[in-house]
């Protein structure tokens, strides 16, 4: 009996010592030509509500991923050359994606498209403004040199840029504030019902004199609506793009002289993988918009003002009454 108790205690101590190593394997960098093993080369995951975090990638992880990529490169190159030989030319992009810098999924993954299908340009919160030289140059290059057929403003629910426009942390730098200010103005002035509800729910209240400062949940209807309205705003701004205006004028004066370009506004749901169409597509005047097979997401009805120029005067809106 004494011997059994001793063995039990020894086994318990041994398991308690080795279990952390089993639960949290550690990989150490190496200076040899053989890369150290890594768990994954995927992007780091943000902190979740369960307080579980994933450590950011290291340069060793990037090196290992590049080694794996190099191992498949010859096969990929052969496949690409075979496709080019059959079609008589190298694949060229059909789409320009105007995306978000913090989007965790590439267009190729979202749409499971072949290599070379997309010409991408990313900004914080996929926000476009007329006069942004970098964006203008990319749009012109996509149209004039790459000859894309579609320009897609691709937003995503849970966008950190849009989230910052809602929360506007005190330590946010001037550069970020200036960039997202139009989105913050959209949040402040929008009359879309879900956004009004979100805005009012975050106002100063009993026990919270500064209002709600935490970021809204990704599933919050108001947050999702603001992501959609931000995409709509960027698509609307693209109607004023000089390159597109000139292109459409040339299309009207000399039909068939240039390739037609159509602009669309989509939003990707990272949780479900779904892509929705916001129904704001446009193209050369008088030309029908090509069929868009993605589910259409209609904008909900705006609230109606009763008196005064302001939307929010401390009033609680009862949307069930249609006010």
Secondary structure, DSSP 4 states (H G I P E B T S, - for coil): -HHHHHHHHHHHHHHHHHHHHHHS-------SSSPPP-S--SPPPPP-TT----PPP-HHHHHHHHHHHHHHHHHHHHHHHHHHHHHTS----SEEEEEETT-SS-HHHHHTPPTT-EEEEEEGGG---TT-HHHHHHHHHHHHTS--SEEEEEEETT-HHHHHHHH--TT--HHHHHHHHHHHHHHHH--BHHHHHHHHHTS-BTTBTT---SPPPTT-HHHHHHHHHHHHHHHHHHTT-HHHHHHHHHHHHSTTSS---EEEEEEE-TTT--EEE-S--B-STTSPPPP--SEE-PPPPBP---SSS-S-SSPPP-GGGT-
